[in-house]
Amino acid sequence: MEKYAVLGCGVVGSGVVELFEKNKELIMKRCGKELEMGYILDLRDFPDRPYADLLVKKIDPILADPAVTVVAECMGGVEPAFTFVKQCLEAGKSVATSNKELVAAKGDILLKTAKEHNVNFFFEASVGGAIPIIRPLHKCLAANDFSAIAGILNGTTNFILNKMIKENMDFATALALAQEKGYAEKDPTADVEGHDACRKICILSSLAFGKHVYPESVHTKGIREVALEDVELCSSLGYNIKLIARVQRLENGKILPTVMPMAVEEDNLLSQVNGVYNAVMVRGDGISKAMFYGRGAGKFPTASAVLGDMIEEVQLDHTIPSQTWENVNSTDFIEDFSAFKAKRYIRTTAADAAVLREIFGELSAEKTTDKGEAVIVTEADLNAAQVARAAEALSQKGIKLLAEYPVLVS
């Protein structure tokens, strides 16, 4: 009988154990092999849990036991998770992880290590929780030449923005509610500043375009500065502000990954993704576009994805060649953010939109607020430098640019 080990007995790790025990017979049938829990690695003690006798505080017993063929890494963070996962792969044990920070930072190294030892390093749960997106990219959609991926990849920020859109809450109130409900951590920085979504678009970019994309290469801006009045005005013009993680392949062959609040057209399906749900839109030459939607986090949704990877790993006796990307030392294949162009939502102190038309040209939408502020959506795609020049031209007329968001069109 083969064994599995779990690294980390927190929310996700305990979920893996509980879901396995609940569906043990079904899982073994789908594995085609008998499988049982062997070890749980955690520095804490859990004397009241039914599996307390399987707890270990060092990785050594797991590495030394040849019956352990698959490991679930649910610790989070880069270290010691990276060291432990690499050791497991080198010992001939496949690993399934939910750890997006680890995959974004060290995925190229771990995939190479897995290949060298004829095992697998899977990470379906690292992006979108229970949403199947990793496997479809390298299997179901493998015949496609991908051109873009865009998604709502962080449930916390989507919950906050949804409360601002639907219930007119300001950012601080919506964040406090997210923390109260357990959707946001006490320190919400990774979510609201966009770091979590950044790690996830790094993983999707690397898999879709074949070269490792590090978080440092991604232009990242969070939602902390999103004002309630802009949320309301965007909505009145037919757009919803969402934190969009996106990567696009440009005409020069380079890719441009970004994370930032964007004004999303209401007829775009991503605009209608609410609450803590996630969604990913994939564009390819064979499919045109396909969207994947579901719960992006949570104990059992994430555990479901981890166990799905573990089941496949138990079935395999070789490394899957398609779930990989190239280890590169250069970022030459990534375009600078200065090349990013999009229509823009603009709010200014102008009394009406006529003067804005002189500077921005044709407009897709316009209105004047109760405060006497002119709000527009440009017809032309503009880059950051063009927006800055426009802001300077407005300033010379005594007009302030109060807010601007790029527009994500259908």
C-alpha positions, 0 to 999 in steps of 0.5 A: 500500500502506498502512503501520502504525506501532508506538509502543514496542518493548517486550513488547507492541510487539514482539509486535505486530510478530512476530504481524503478520509471522507472520500477515501474509497472513491479516491482509491478507486480513482487512483487505481491503487490503495493509498493511506495517510502516512505522515503529517508534518507540523511544528504544532501539536494536535493531541485531540485530532484523530491522526495525532499519532501520525504527526512529525516535526521533521521532514526526515521520516517522510523522505526516508519512507519508500512507501510515501510516493506523493506529498501535499505541500500546504505550508505556505511561504517560500521557506521552508516549503521550497527546501522540503518540496525539493527534498521530496522530489529528489527522493522520488516523491511527487508533490502537489501544492496549493502554495502560489508564492512558492510556485511563482518564486521557485516553480522553474527550479522545482519543475526541473527537479521533478523532471530530473527524478521522473516525478511530478510537481503539480499546483492546480490549487495555487491559482483559483482554488477549486477552479480547474485552470492549470490542467486545462491550459496545458492539456485541454487547451494545449492545441491553442496559441494563447494570446491573452489571459485575464482574470479576477484572481483574488476573492478578498478584493473582489468581495470588497469591490463588490460591496462598494459597487452594490452597497455603496460602502467605502473601501475601509468599511468593506475591508473591515467587513471582509476581515470580520467574515474571515475573507481578509487577513488581519494584515490584508496587504498581500490581497489589497496591494495586489501581491496575491493576484500578481503571484497567480498571474505569474504562474498562468503566464509562465505556463501559457507562454513557456518562460518563468515570469517572476513577480518583480516583472509584473506591474502591480497596483492594488485597490487601496486607493479606489474611491467610492465615487469612482466606483459609482461613476463607473457603474453609471457609465456601464463599467464595474471596477475590478482588480484584473490580473492580465497577461497579453502577448503583443505584436512584437512577441513579448508578453505584458503581465499586469495587475491593477484596478480596471474599469470592466465593461458590463457586457464582459462576463468578468464584470459580473463575477461577484463576492469571493468568486474568481474567474479566468478568461483565456483567449486562444486561436482555437477557442476564441475565448473560454471562461473558468469560474468558481470559488477561488479559495476556502478549505475544501475547495482548495483541498479538492484541487490538491487531492485531484493533483495527488490522484493523478500523481499516484496514477503516473509513473513518469513526468508529465512533459506539458506542465512545465516552463523554461528556466530563464535568467533574462526578462527580455521576453517581458515588455515594459509597462510603458507599452501598455495602452487602453481606453481610459476612465477619467475624472477631472475638475473640468466643468464639462467634457468639451474641454476634455474632448480637445485634449483626449479626442473622441469620447466613448462616454461622458457625464457631469457629476453633481459636484460639477466634475466632468467624467469621460471614457476615452475612445483612443487607447492611451499609455501612461505617458500620454495620460501624464501629458494630458494631465499636464495639459489640463493643469495648464488650463487650471483643471485637475485629473482626479482619477483614471483607470484603464478600461478592459473591453470585451 
